[in-house]
Amino acid sequence: MNDSTKQRVITIVAAGIAYLLSSMVTNRFIDIPEQRGLKDDALEAILKGATTASSTILASILVRRFFRG
């Protein structure tokens, strides 16, 4: 499998993992008040950024191990 195809697969897998992680983490750690404030928005952005970065790393590891050889 060539590098461009691996990158596409990594992107797709990372998006799926990010969606799952983001929804789980956001629902667990953020209680959405009636009126959101800057703190709520900042916390959500930080958590979603961290889950996106984590999912990209995890997807890269999984794809490279799966398509080794």
C-alpha positions as a Python dict, from the first residue, in 0.01 Angstrom:
ca = {
    (1, 'M'): (0, 0, 0),
    (2, 'N'): (145, 336, -97),
    (3, 'D'): (188, 632, 139),
    (4, 'S'): (-101, 841, 4),
    (5, 'T'): (-346, 555, 56),
    (6, 'K'): (-214, 500, 409),
    (7, 'Q'): (-266, 870, 483),
    (8, 'R'): (-625, 851, 362),
    (9, 'V'): (-694, 545, 576),
    (10, 'I'): (-530, 714, 877),
    (11, 'T'): (-749, 1020, 826),
    (12, 'I'): (-1068, 814, 804),
    (13, 'V'): (-982, 596, 1104),
    (14, 'A'): (-872, 901, 1306),
    (15, 'A'): (-1201, 1077, 1232),
    (16, 'G'): (-1398, 779, 1361),
    (17, 'I'): (-1187, 744, 1673),
    (18, 'A'): (-1201, 1122, 1735),
    (19, 'Y'): (-1580, 1120, 1707),
    (20, 'L'): (-1615, 840, 1960),
    (21, 'L'): (-1356, 978, 2204),
    (22, 'S'): (-1482, 1332, 2175),
    (23, 'S'): (-1842, 1242, 2249),
    (24, 'M'): (-1745, 1019, 2542),
    (25, 'V'): (-1504, 1269, 2697),
    (26, 'T'): (-1720, 1575, 2638),
    (27, 'N'): (-2031, 1411, 2782),
    (28, 'R'): (-1839, 1287, 3084),
    (29, 'F'): (-1645, 1600, 3177),
    (30, 'I'): (-1865, 1887, 3064),
    (31, 'D'): (-2198, 1970, 3224),
    (32, 'I'): (-2361, 2204, 2978),
    (33, 'P'): (-2527, 2488, 3171),
    (34, 'E'): (-2822, 2688, 3041),
    (35, 'Q'): (-2591, 2974, 2950),
    (36, 'R'): (-2247, 2871, 2837),
    (37, 'G'): (-1954, 3086, 2922),
    (38, 'L'): (-1603, 3131, 2794),
    (39, 'K'): (-1474, 2872, 3043),
    (40, 'D'): (-1715, 2609, 2908),
    (41, 'D'): (-1616, 2683, 2548),
    (42, 'A'): (-1245, 2676, 2630),
    (43, 'L'): (-1275, 2345, 2818),
    (44, 'E'): (-1467, 2188, 2532),
    (45, 'A'): (-1211, 2309, 2276),
    (46, 'I'): (-919, 2176, 2482),
    (47, 'L'): (-1084, 1837, 2533),
    (48, 'K'): (-1179, 1803, 2167),
    (49, 'G'): (-830, 1907, 2056),
    (50, 'A'): (-671, 1651, 2286),
    (51, 'T'): (-902, 1373, 2165),
    (52, 'T'): (-836, 1466, 1802),
    (53, 'A'): (-459, 1455, 1853),
    (54, 'S'): (-484, 1126, 2044),
    (55, 'S'): (-704, 968, 1780),
    (56, 'T'): (-467, 1067, 1499),
    (57, 'I'): (-172, 912, 1681),
    (58, 'L'): (-370, 596, 1759),
    (59, 'A'): (-498, 566, 1401),
    (60, 'S'): (-147, 609, 1264),
    (61, 'I'): (-13, 334, 1489),
    (62, 'L'): (-300, 99, 1401),
    (63, 'V'): (-278, 153, 1025),
    (64, 'R'): (100, 119, 1015),
    (65, 'R'): (86, -206, 1216),
    (66, 'F'): (-204, -344, 1014),
    (67, 'F'): (-44, -269, 677),
    (68, 'R'): (312, -358, 775),
    (69, 'G'): (502, -546, 518),
}
